[in-house]
Amino acid sequence: MDTLKVRDAQDVEQVVRAAIANVQPLEIVGHGSKRQIGQPMATNAVLDLSALNAVSSYEPSELIITVQAGAPLADVKSLIDAKNQQFAFDPMDTAALLGTAGVGTIGGMIGAGLAGPRRVKAGGARDHLLGAHAVSGFGDSFKTGGKVVKNVTGYDLCKLLTGSWGTLAVMTEVTLKVMPRPEAERTLMLRGLDDIAAGRAMTAALGSPFDVSSAAHLPGSVFRPANGTLAALASQGQAVTLLRLEGIEASAASRAASLTRLVAEFGAAELIEDNASTEVWNAIRDVLPFAADGALGAWPVWRIVCPPASGGALGQRLARESGGDVIYDWGGGLIWAAVPPKPDAQAGIVRSRVEAAGGHATLIRASEEVRRQLDVFQPQAAGLAALGERVRQSFDPRNILNRGRMARGTQA
């Protein structure tokens, strides 16, 4: 397979134009950490953005950073962490879940749009992307957004680029909001709740005036010795329900005390503080109970978004009917489901139950053979699919960029 390593946006333009002329689709890659997500693509040319790795500008006082798309996410996070700042949407690191050695990049972070447990408060990646430079499937560079939200006029193309998995344009540089890192962090842990009771507890906490920034529930079945940080929470296989509060020290402590009283009807809450709390939420963010090197490493993993009120019942039913395990995040609105391997990754059960609950499901981890036979992303209604295709064609009429990654049967 040919690998075309570019040095700047002009190189990207030239590569895309050559691909158009030769009718040669391109696979867009940073460091390749998420190549296993999506439909397998039929291409023999890779556009490698890893050399576009510079931090163009960072203004801590203005809470803005501009970074080239190939910059390693870990390096950028270290840079802003040194200024006590963070990406508030808590971007997921997929390496453990997928078993990849590749280092995630800023471009991959935006292209995938996978946010962590704090999304319920801070929003997703699209809410923090202020501007971008990119090259369309016409081979032309364009700019969208700017360095402040008010710069956006007309169509906010940043929202389209986020979560597009490289099928609309090749991002070369992005401008993102950063936020101050909380001074203190407190997590309340309730033990032994079933999925339905946990859903009620999380709903009560998130609806309270105590500014809960994350809520998650892990049934007892997910705890195994390989889970590391999370396994340390387990006590005789009991489920745990976790509620996070962040802010200045006095505020976090006061709200934790008030929230403890609010959820007392569900049980006595244990307190996890600061670094220990952060480690727990990082493990939930990265779905470590289903890590590729763990007991469930060979099981397909689904990412399910549904109405939080339906989450507990849906998760219980999926676990019972598939024989799998589930984790609830964002108060139950996001469910991670690991299911025992079958040729269809149990797509029939998962999709029918999720659709009945008003949600949608994406197959995040499965073998290439399985992904080739299934719709990895949720199939859309005809009208919505047609609209999405018109949008895609307006950016990439020759279907050059990541052809077939999001829709089965479009490799040709």
N, C-alpha and C positions, 0 to 999 in steps of 0.2 A: 504494500500500500504506500502510495506517495504521501510524504508529509511535507507540507509547505509552511515553513516557519517565517512569519512576518516580523518586521521590525517597527512598523508604524502604520498609521491609517492609510497612507498612500499605497503601501504594499498590499493592504487588505483590498483596497479598491481594484488594484491590478489583478490580484488572484481571483476575485469574484468575476471581474469582466472576462478573464480568460476562461473561467468555468462556464460562463454563459455562452461564450463563443463555441466551446467544445461540447456543450450540453453535458457537462460533467458535474454531478452534484457533489457538494462538499460537506464533510462532517466537521462541525465547529468544536474545537477542543481547547481548554485551558491546560489543566494538568490531568484531565481524564478521570477525576474522582467520581463523576456521575454518569459515566458512559454506559453503565449497566441499567440505567433507568430509561424506559421508553421502548418503542418498537425497534427491533434490529433494523439498521439502515443498510441499503445496498449502495455502497460507494467504495471507490478505491483511492480517494484523495481526502486528506485531512488538512484542514486549515488550523495551524497551531498558533495560538495567541500567547503562549507562555512568556515570550520575550517582551510583551507589552506589560511590564510589571512595575512601572514607576508610580510613585505618589506625586501627582502633579502639583498639588497644594493641600495644605492642612492649616486651617485657621481655628484653633481650639476655642478662642474667645467668641467666634461666630458660630461654633457648633457645625462646621462644614468641612468635609474632606472630599477632594477630587482625586480619583485613582484610576489608573489604566486597568482594563478588564482582566488582564492576565496576572495581576498582583495576587500573591497568595493571601487568602483570607486570614490565616493565622498571623502572618506578619503585620497586616494592617490592624488586626485586633490588638496585637502587642503594642503597636505605635500609639493607638488612641488610649489604651489602658494606662500607658505611662503618664497620660494627662488626666487620669481618673474619668475617662469617658468610655462610652460603649455604643454598640448598635442595639438600640432598645428592643428591636423585634427579635433579638436572640437567634440569629441564623443557625440552622441545624448543620452539624457535621455528619455527613453520611458515611464516613470511612468505616466505622465499626459495624454499622448495619450491613453495608455492602461487602465488607472485607477487602477494601481497596487500599492500596498504598498511596494513591494519588492525593496530592494536597489540593483542597478546594480553593477556588479563586473567587475574586469579587464578581467577575462576569458570570461564573457559574451560580453564585449565590443569588444574583438577580434573575438569571434565566430560569432557575428552578423555583425561586420564590418560596422556599420552605422555611417558615418561621418557627420559633420555639414556643415554650409555654407562656411567655409574656405577651403573646399576640392578643390575648383577651383584653389587655389594658393598652398596649403600645401600638397595636395594629401590625400589619405585615410589611414585607419588604417594599411593596409598591407605595406604601404610605411614607417611606423614608427616602425614596429615590427622587431627588430634586431635578436632575438633568442627566442627559446622556449624549454622547457622540457615537454614531453608529454608521455602518455601511449597509445599504439596502440590497435586495436581490437584483437591483438594476446596476449595481456597481457604483452607486453614488453615495457620498458621505452626506449625512444630515445631522442636525442638532435638535434636540427637544428639551424643553424645560430650561432651567438656569440654576442659579445658586440660591434662590429664595422661592418660596411657593408662589408668590404673586407674579413671578415671571411667566407662569403658565397661562397662555392665552390660546383660544381655539381648542383643538384636540390635544388632550394630555397623553402624548404617545408613550410617556414613561409607564403609564398603567398597562399599556398593551405589551411592552417589551418584558415587563416583569411576569415571570411564569410562562413565557412563550417558548422556552426550551430551544432557543436559537433558530426558530423556524421563520422569524420575521426579518431579522437583521443581525449583523455581526456587531455587537457592542465593542467599542474600542476604549471608551473612557466613560466613567460615571461620576456624578456628584451626589453625595449622600449626607443626610443629617446624622449627626452623632448627638448623644445625650449624656449628661453627667451620670457617672456611676453612683448608685445609692450608697450612702454612708454605712447603712446597716441593713441586715436582712434577717428576717425571722420566718420560720416555717412551723406551722402547727401540724401535728401528725395525730390522726385518729386511727385506732386499730380495730379490726374485726368487723367493719361494715360490709354488708353485701352491696352489690352494684347499684341497686335501686336506692337504698338508704344513703350510699355515698353520693349519688346524684343529688339527692335532696340537700345533703350537707353542703355540697359545693355550690348549689344554687342559692342557698341561704347566705353563704359567705360572699359570693360574688354580687349578690343583691344588697349587701349591707353597706353602710357608709364608711367602712374601714379600709377601702381602697386596696382590695386584694388583687395582686398582680398576676397570680398563677394559681390554678387548681388542678389536681390530678388524682386519679385513683388507680391503684395497682392491686388486682385480686391476688390472693395468696398463692395461686398456682404459678405466677410468673417468677417467683423467687427461687433462684437456684444458686449453688455455690459460685458459679462463674460470673454472677452479676456484680461482684465487687461491692461498690458503694451502696447499691440498693439492697443487696443481700444482707448487709449489716443491719438494715432496718427490720428485717423479718424476725418474727417471734413465733415459732411453732407454726409456720405457714400461714400466719394471719395476713389478711389484706390490710393495706394502709391507704389512708386518704390524706392528701397533703395540700396545705393552703399557705401561700407565700405572701408576705408583706414586706415592703421595702421603703426606705426613706431615711431621714435623719434618725439618729439613735433614739432620742426621746420619743419621737412620733412612732417609730416602728415598735418600740417596747409597749407604749400605751395602747396602740391599736391591737397588738397581739393579745394583751390582757383583756380588752373588750371583746375581741373575736372569740377568745377562749370561753367567755361567759355565754356568748351567742350560740355556740355550737355544743354547749354542755349537754343538751338533750341527746346528742349522738354519741356521747362518751367523753371521757377525760382526755384532754389534748396534751400531748408531749411537745416540748419545744426544741427545735433545732436552730442553731444560730450561725450567722455569718458564713465563714468559709465552708463549714460542714453543710449548711443549707445550699450554698451555691453548687457544691459537688453533686448533691442529690438532684437538683434541677437540671444540671448539665447532663446527667445520666438519663433523665427522662426525656430531655430535648433530643438526645442522640439515640434514643430507644435501645439502650444497652441491654435490657433483658432479652432482646431478640438478636443480639450481635452475631455476626457470622462465625466467630470463633467459639460460640457458646453452645449449649445443648440444643438450641433451636436453629442453629446456623444453616441447616439444609431446608428449613421450612420457608415457603413463600410468605411474604409480608405484604399486607394491604394497608393503605392509608385511607381512612374513611372519614368523611365530613358529613355530619348530620345535625338536625336540630338537637340541642343539648337535652331537651325534655325527653327525646326518644333514645338517648344514648345508652342508658342502663339496660333497658329491655332489649335493645338491638344487640349490645355486646353479649349479654347473657345468652341470647338465642344463637348468635354466631358461634360462641364458644361451645355450646351444647351440641349443635348440629354438625359442626365441622370437627370437633375434637381438639380445637385449638385454644390459644390464649389471647387475651386482649388487654390493652392498656388504655385508660381514658385520660385525655388531656383537655385543656381549655374548658374545664367544667363538664366534660362529656361530649362536647361538640366535635372533638377530634378523637377518633379511635384508631389505634394501631392493632391490627389483628395478624397473628402468626398462625398459619393453618398447616396441618400435616400434608406432605407432598402428595399430589395427584396430578395426572396429566394436564388437567385444566386449572390447576392451582385453586380448585374448589370455587371457580368463578361463578358457576350457576347458583350456588347457595349464597355466596357473598353478594353478588349483584342483585338478586331478587329480594333478599332481605333488606339491603340498603335502600333500594329504590322504593320499597314499600314504606320505609321510614322517612322518605323525603330527602335522602342524602345521595352522595356519589362516592365512588371508590376508585382508587388508583393502585395498580399493582407495582409496588416499589421494588420488591426483590423477587426475582425468579430467574430460572435458567434462560439462556437465549432461545432454546427450543420451545419452551413454554411461552415466552413472550412473542415468538413468531406466530403462534397459533391463536393468541388471545388479543383482545383490545386492552392494552395496558391502561390507557386513560378511559374515563367514563364515556361510553357512546352518547352522542348528543341527539336530541330531537332534530328532525329533518330541517326545520326552519332555522334553528340555532346553528346547526352544522353548516348550512348554506351561507349564513351570515359570516361565520368564522372563516370559511373558505374565501369569501370575497375580500375580507380584511387581509388574509394571507397573500392573495394574489395582488393586492394593491402594493404590498411591500416586495413580493418575490414572484413575479408572474411566471418565471420559468421553473419554479420549484427547485432551486439550486441549493438552498440552505437547509441542512439537516432534513433532507427529504425523507418522509415517511416516519419520522420519529414519533409523531403524535397521532398518526392515523394509519391503521393497518391497511395494506393494499395500495399504498401510494408510493411504493419504491420505484416503480417503472418511470 
